[in-house]
Amino acid sequence: MTKKLDLSLSEAELEDFLASERTVRVASVDAGCRPHVVPLWFVWLEGAMYLNSTLGNVTVENLLRGSGLAAAVVDDGQTYDVLRGVLLRGRVSLANDDPRAPRATQAWSDKYLAGNPVPYDRWLNRVWMRLDPGEISSWDFRKIPEAKARQRGSEGAS
């Protein structure tokens, strides 16, 4: 039986990937138990994903209801052989009072606004949310040739 190829990102690769990618698709469940997926911008800071949105919208209501559980995926690649991504599953909570919120705001400014001030302080009902992943899965299909070569080498050594 052939073992599954290890295509996961290393810790450093995961950090670099989440620092550079711009859009995450966040999945939540609405009050009727229907799935809801929305693209959002994010920053990754000290093992948590910071999201910014508006109180009262469907996404925020879903994320903050009940258990606060969510799944989020960040991926890229235009052809099969270069697909890569990260899947995060965990709890979402309000983060306006989080001690890291000022750093998240600066990281957001640097990532999306070329260091210019983030306008959210002037917008009504804007909130920071933090996704604390309890589970992280990743893949990088660019690693397939190397992983297959390692697998062939280990099978030959058996």
C-alpha positions in Angstrom: 0.0 0.0 0.0 1.4 3.4 -1.0 1.6 5.9 1.8 0.1 9.4 1.4 2.5 12.0 0.1 3.5 14.7 2.6 2.8 18.0 0.8 2.3 20.1 3.9 3.9 23.5 4.3 6.7 23.8 6.9 6.1 26.3 9.8 8.2 28.9 8.0 6.4 28.3 4.7 3.0 28.6 6.4 4.0 31.9 8.1 5.3 33.4 4.8 2.3 32.2 2.8 -0.3 33.6 5.3 1.7 36.9 5.5 1.7 37.3 1.7 -1.7 36.1 0.5 -4.5 38.7 0.6 -7.8 36.9 0.6 -9.3 34.2 2.9 -12.6 32.5 2.3 -14.4 32.2 5.7 -17.1 29.6 6.2 -19.7 29.9 8.9 -23.2 28.6 9.5 -26.3 30.8 9.6 -29.2 30.6 12.1 -30.9 28.1 9.7 -27.8 25.8 9.7 -27.0 26.8 6.1 -23.4 27.2 5.1 -22.2 30.7 4.4 -18.9 31.5 2.7 -17.4 35.0 2.2 -14.1 36.3 1.0 -12.4 38.6 3.5 -9.0 40.3 3.8 -7.0 39.3 6.8 -3.7 39.5 8.6 -1.9 36.6 10.3 -0.3 37.6 13.6 1.3 35.3 16.2 -0.7 32.2 15.2 -4.1 34.0 14.8 -6.0 35.4 11.9 -7.4 38.9 12.3 -10.4 39.9 10.2 -12.2 43.2 10.0 -15.9 43.6 9.2 -19.0 45.4 10.2 -21.3 44.5 13.2 -24.7 43.4 12.0 -23.7 41.8 8.7 -24.5 38.1 8.1 -20.9 37.0 8.3 -20.2 38.7 11.7 -23.5 37.5 13.1 -22.8 33.9 12.0 -19.2 34.0 13.4 -20.1 35.3 16.8 -23.3 33.2 17.3 -23.2 30.2 19.6 -19.9 28.3 19.4 -18.2 30.8 17.2 -16.8 27.9 15.1 -15.5 28.7 11.6 -13.4 27.3 8.8 -11.2 29.5 6.6 -9.1 28.7 3.5 -6.4 30.7 1.9 -5.1 29.3 -1.4 -3.4 30.1 -4.6 -2.2 28.6 -7.9 -3.4 28.7 -11.4 -2.5 25.1 -12.5 -2.7 21.8 -10.6 1.0 21.5 -10.2 1.4 24.7 -8.3 -1.7 24.7 -6.1 -1.1 25.4 -2.4 -3.1 26.5 0.5 -4.0 26.5 4.2 -7.2 25.4 5.9 -7.8 26.7 9.4 -10.6 25.6 11.7 -11.3 27.2 15.1 -13.1 29.7 17.1 -13.8 33.3 16.2 -14.1 36.0 18.8 -14.3 39.8 18.9 -10.8 41.3 19.1 -11.2 45.0 19.5 -9.8 44.8 23.0 -7.2 42.3 22.1 -3.7 43.6 23.1 -2.5 42.6 19.6 -5.2 44.7 17.9 -3.0 47.7 17.4 -0.3 45.5 15.8 -3.0 43.9 13.6 -4.2 47.3 12.5 -0.6 48.3 11.5 -0.1 44.9 9.7 -3.4 45.6 7.9 -2.2 49.0 6.9 1.1 47.7 5.7 -0.5 44.8 3.8 -3.4 46.5 2.1 -2.9 50.3 2.3 0.8 50.8 1.7 1.2 51.9 5.3 -1.5 54.5 5.1 -3.9 54.9 8.0 -6.7 52.3 8.3 -10.0 54.1 7.9 -12.0 51.7 10.1 -11.8 53.9 13.2 -14.0 56.5 11.3 -16.5 53.9 10.1 -19.6 53.0 12.1 -19.7 49.5 13.8 -16.4 48.2 12.5 -15.0 45.3 14.5 -11.8 43.2 14.6 -12.4 39.5 15.0 -9.7 36.9 15.7 -9.8 33.3 14.4 -7.8 31.1 16.8 -7.2 27.9 14.8 -7.4 24.7 16.7 -6.5 22.8 13.6 -4.3 23.8 10.6 -3.9 21.8 7.4 -1.8 22.8 4.5 -0.7 21.6 1.0 1.7 22.6 -1.6 1.5 20.6 -4.9 4.8 22.0 -6.0 6.3 19.4 -3.6 4.8 16.4 -5.4 7.9 15.5 -7.5 10.2 15.7 -4.4 7.7 13.8 -2.2 7.3 11.1 -4.9 11.1 10.8 -5.1 11.4 10.4 -1.3 8.7 7.8 -1.3 10.4 5.8 -4.0 13.6 6.0 -2.1 12.0 4.8 1.1 10.2 2.0 -0.6 13.5 0.8 -2.2 15.2 0.8 1.2 12.6 -1.5 2.7 
